[in-house]
Amino acid sequence: MDTQSAAALWQQLWQGLRGADQCPALTFLQTDTLSSAFAVSELAATSIGLASQALSDLLSQSTPVSVNMRLASRWFQHSLTPLNRPPAALWDPFAGDYATTDGWIRLHTNAPHHRAAMEQVLGQQADRSALAHVVATWQAAALEQAVVDAGGCAAQMRSEQQWQQHPQGMAVNSEALIAQQATGEAPTPGWALPTARPLLGVRVLDLTRIIAGPVCTRFLASLGAEVLRIDPFGWEEPTLEEEMTCGKRCARLDLKSKAGREQLCDLIKHADVLVHGYRADALAKLGLDADTRRLLAPGLVDVSLNAWGWSGPWRNRRGFDSLVQMGCGIAERGSVWQGNNKPTPLPVQALDHATGYMMAAAVLEGLRQRRENNVGWQARLSLARTARLLQQHGAAPQQPQTGIHSQQDDVVSTIEMNAWGIAQRLRAAAYVPGTPMICATPGVKLGSSAASW
């Protein structure tokens, strides 16, 4: 473990959540670390620690929180291991890094409509090699813009210095790690907050997809929250469905229809928490801006995620962890650290996972504020701002990195049985006395429940 990086990350995370310089002690156990140009395991442990400390504060506990750094690193890889079948493929065959005439670009094609947008620009190719031949004729910046203009997802590899001079990089620098505020008076909630299942009876409406938001709501589900996830019809997430939906109910709504929007409004009215990962202006375009959501549910804890930040020219640009790593200088720094000439990203999707646990911490802080001060709460986070945190306080570990290895007692004792088969789930990486962090139900298929509480 890089003690200096761990301490700096923990201090910054605590300041981001509570605005206080004096942070509680966080105990680290089994301090094995992933090998990276950045302190990834330290980020994993401190972000999970932040959510766990926020839970402890909600419960008014004074016992120090501890985090197993090796297990935290494993949660940033995956929490579920199928036993009777191979794991789901993580990437579309055409997703990945490609050399251009003047550098590198990453194409994100996991969603069918994102792949179609890429093919609109580069044509349908027989295989990855053929696509690489076409990409090699483009300049990186021009191809990035062309794919984005077509409705797709791409990011040119930039250095950290280039990103800091980019209008979006400068905008992100001015943003808070967790931008949060009270949103008016609210009635006193009736949550019991039992130590064994603290969020029992707390309703969480989940409008997130892919990794960061689902990580947040999975953590809340592990504390007993009633999580209802809403996806559009036709949206599938085969690479992450089983991994991310444990403890949740999953439904579908067509938010482009009047009936779908009315049903969503009714769900918001009866929710305690709303977690959403739409681009900056998407909900407003549906007639559900922050003020409207607050009127629907006074006291709502409203936590939102954006990829590239909440200000600047890219605030409404589609983005994912791997693209942010390419665009902000992390992949380029990894290349220098590794001593090769190819993009070298983090060994895990650390921006997604860390931001997810910070979102969970913001939810728990919002619940504390609601309970103690009778106010609603709003928080905003972004992958790009989390990337900046890692660059500033988790770069170039000075201590040897040991690598992460599994141990026999890493998994919970019961086998998880779900619609796909049987699997093992990791046990929690954090320890809060008296509160087992475990989802009560296994992973489920998207759209398998009704869109109702």
N, C-alpha and C positions, 0 to 999 in steps of 0.2 A: 504494500500500500504506500502511495505517496502521501505521507502525513500532511505535508504542506498544502497540497492540492485539496485533499479531503477537508481540511480545516477551512480553507478559503471558500470552497464550494458551499460548505454548510453555513458559513457566515453569510454569504450572499443570498442563499436560498431563504434563510430565516429573515433576513432584512427584507427580502422581496415579499414575504408573506405577512410579517408583522411589523416591519418598519423599525425594529428594535436592534440596537447594536449588541446588547447582552443576550446571547442565545443559549438555550439549555444544552446540557451535555448530550452528546449522541455517542453511544458505545458501539464500536465496530468489532465484529467477531469474524473469524476465518477470513483474513484479509488478503486472500488470493485475488489476482487482478488479470483482466484481459490484456493482451498485448496490443498496444496502439500508440500512435503519436500523441494521444490525449489521455487524460485520466478518466477513462470511460467507467471503470468499475467504481471509482470514487463518486462519479456522478450518479451511478445506479444506486449506490448505498445511501447517498445523502438525499436524493429525491424521494426514494421510498421512506427514508427516515423523516422527511418533512411531512409527508402525508400521515405517517404514524404519530408524529409529535402533535400534529393538528388534531388527530383523534384523541390523544391523551388530554389535550387542552380542553376539547369539547366535553370530555368526561370529568374535567377538573381533577385529573390525577397528577401526582407529583413524582411518581416513579419514573426514573430515566428510561428512555426508549433505547433498544439495542437493535442492530441490523447486522445480519450475516452477509458480508460483502461478496463472498463467493456465490451464495444463493441469489443475491440481488442481481449479480451478473448473469446468472442462468435465467432469471425471469426476463431479463432484457433480450435473451436469445429466444426462448419459448418456454411456456409453462406446462405444455401438454405433450406427451409422447404416446402416439398410437402403439398398441401392442399387437394387433392382428392385421395390420396393413401398413404400407409405407406412409410417411407423412406427406401432406399436400405439397405440391410444387409451389415455390414462393414467387416465381417470376414467369411472366410471359416469355416465350422463346426469343422475342425481338427486343425485350427490355435490356438496357445496359449501356455501357460506355463505348463510344465510337470515336476514332481518330478523324479529325477534319484537316483541311489544308493548313490551319494555323493553331491547332490545339486539340481539345477534346470536348465532347458533348455527351450528355446522358439523355437517353430517350426512355420515357416511362409509358409503357404500353399495356399494363396489366388489365385495365378496364377496356372492354371492346370499343367504346366510342373514342377512347384516347388512342388506341391502336389505329382506328380508322382515320383519325386526324393526322397521325404520322404518315399513313399510307397516301393520304390526299396530297401530301407534300413530296414524299419520296417514292411513291408508287408501291404497288404490291410486289414484294420480292419473294423468291423461292425459299430462301433461307437467310440466316444471319450473315453469312459471308457475302452474299449478294447485296444485302442492305449496307454492309460496311463499305463495299466498293462505291456505292452511290453517295453515302455520307462523306466519303473521302474527297469528293469534288466540291464540297461546300465549305464556306467559312463558318466558324462556330457561331458567332453572333447572329449572322444572317439566318442560319438554320434554326437557331433557338427562337427567333422572332417569328419565322414562318410557321413553325409548328404551333406556337402559342396562338398566332392569329387564326390558325385553322381549328382552334379549340382543343389542342393537345397539350402535352406536358413535356417540357424539355428544359435542360439547364446547361449552359456553357460552363466549363471548368474555369474558375477564376482563382487568383491568389487572394489571400486575406487583404493585401494592400489594394488590389484592384476592387475588391468588394467595399472596402472602406471609402473608396473614392466614388463608388456608384451611388446614384441618388437613393436607391432603395436601402443600401447599406447604411448610408448616413441617416436615413429616416429611422431605421431600426435602432440605431445607437441612441436615439433620443427617447425611446420608449422604455417604460418600466418593465422589469421581468414579469411581475404580476400586477397589472393595472387594475386596482379595485377601489370600490367606493360603496357607501351606503346609498340606498335608493328610496328613502322615505320611510315613514312609520308603518308598522305592521302589527297585527294582533299577536299576542303571546301564543306560541305554538304549544300543542299538547303532547309533544314527543316524550316518551318515557326514558329513552336513552339507557336501556339496561346494559350493564357492562359486557355481558356475554354476547349480545347482538345489538350494538349501540344504535344502528339505524333502522331497527325494526319499526315499521309503520311510516317511514320516510319515503315519499314517492319521488322518484327520479325519472324524468323524461329525457331520453337519450336520442338526440338527433345527430349522431356522429357515425363516421365510418372509418375503415382502414385501421390505424393503430392508436394514435394518441388519445382520442376521445374514448374509444372502447376500453383502453387500459384504465382510464379514470373511472368509468362506470363499472368495470369489473371489480376494481378495488372497493367501490362503494357497495356493490352487491355482496362482496365477501364479508361486509360488516352488517348484512341483514337488510339493506335497502331494497325496496320494491322498484326494480329497474324495468322500464318499458322502452324498448328500442324501436324506433320508427325508420323504415327504409322505403324508398319508392318502389313501385311495381317494376319488375324487370332487373332490379339491382341484385347482383350476386357477388359473393365474397368468398369463393371456395378456398382461398389460401389461408383465411383467418377465421372463418365461421366457427369452427369447433374450438379454436383457441380462445376466442374473445367473448363468446355468448354464455358462458357458465354463469349461473345465478340470475339470468335475465329472462324476460319474455320479449319476443320479437314479433313485430307486426308491420303491416304496410299501409301507406296512405298515398294517394295521388294529391300532392299539394298544389298542383296546377289546376285542380278542379275546385269549385266553390264548396262542394260537400266535403272534400278532403281538408280544406283550410278551416272550415267550421268545426270539423271533428278535432283537428289539431288545437284550435282555440279552446275547445272544451277540455281537452287533456291538460293544457297549460293552466286553465282555471283551477284545476284540482291537483296540481303538482306542487311539491315543495321545492324541487330543484329542477332546473333546465340546463342541460349540457348540450352545446351545439358546436358543430365544426364546419358550418357553411362559410363560404367566402364573405368578405366584410359586409357587402350590401345585399346579400341574397335574401335574408329574412325580411328586410325592409321592403324589398320589391314584392314580397308576398303580402304586404300590409301588416307585418309583424315586427316593427322596429322595437327598440328597447323600451320606449315609453308605452307602446301598446301592450307589450308583454307585462309590464309592471302594472298597468291598469287591469289587465285580466287577472293577475294574481299578485296582489299587494303582499310583500314579504318574500316574493320569489327569490331564491338564490340562483342567479343567472350567470353561468360560466361559459365562456366562448373561446374558441381556438381558431387561429388563422395560420396559414403556412408562412407567408412572407412578411407578416407584420400588419399593423392596423393603420399605418400612415404610409405616405410615399406612393410612387407610381405603380407599384406592384401589389397594392393592398387587396386587389380583387383577382390576382393571378392564381391559377391553380398551382398547387405545389404539394410535394411529399418530402419526407425525410431525406431520401437519397438525392433528390434534386437540390434541396437546401444545402446539403453537404457539398455538392458540386459548386453551387453558385457562390457560397460565402467564403470559400478558401479552405475548408476542412479536408477535402479530398486532395487538393494540391499540397497541403502541408504534409499529409500522409505520404504522398509520393516522394517528397524530399526526405522525410524520415526513413522511408523504406529503401531509398537509394535507387529508385527505378524511374522510368519516364511515363508511367501510367497512373491514372487516378487511383488513389488508395483511400477508400472511405473508412469509417469506423467499422470495427468488426461486428457491430450490431446496429440496429436502428435506434441509436441512443437518444436522438433528439425527440423522436416520437414517444418513446417510453418515459423518458424523464419529464417531458412536458405533460404527459398523461398523469403522472403522480403529482406533479405540481398543480394540475387542475383539480385533482382529488383533494389536495391540501386546501385549495381555494374554496372548494365546496364546503369542507368541514369548518373552515374559518367563517364562511358565510352562515352556516348553521349556528355556530357559536355566537356570532353577532346578532342573529335573529333571536336567539334564546335569551341572551343577556341584555340586549339593548332594544329589542322590538323594532328592528329595521330590516328592510330587504337588503340584498347584497348583489353586486355585479362585479365580475372579474374577467379580464381579457389576457390571454397569453398567445404566444406564437412560437413556431419552430425556429424561426430565424433569430428571435431574441434568446432562446435557449442555446442556440449555436454560439451566439456572442458570449454568453456566460461561460461556456466550455472553453472558448478560445482565450478568454481573459483570465480564467482562474483554474483551468484544468489542462493546460498545455504542457507538453514535454516533461512527463514524470521523471523525477530524478532517481527513484528507487527501482530496483529490478522488478520486472513484471513476470509473474510466475505462470500465467496461463490458468484457465478455468477447467477443472475436472469434476465429473460427477462423483457422488458418493452414494452408498447404498441407502442411507436414510434421508435422501433429498426429497423423496416423494411421500405424499400422504399414504396412510396404510390401506385405504380402501380403493378399489378399482373404480374408475369412472365409466359408467355404461351410458351410452347415448345413441343417437340415431345413426351414427357412423360405425359404431363398434365399441370396443373397450380400449381404455387408455389409462395412463398414469398422470397425475397432476402434481406439480411441485408443491411442497409445503411452503408456508409463508416465509419470506426472508426477514421480516421484522417481528419483534416481540413487544407487545403491549400487555402488561399483566392482566389476566382475566378475560382477554378478548381474543379468541381464536379467529384468525382471518381465513375463512374458508367459505366458498360458495355452497349453498345448500342444494342446488340443482345442477345437473351437468349441462354442457353446451347443447344448444338447440338450433334448428334450422331457421334461417331468416324467414319472416312471414308466417311462422307457425302458430301465432296467437292472434287474438282479436285486438284491435286498436282501442282498448278501453282499460280503465283501472279495475 
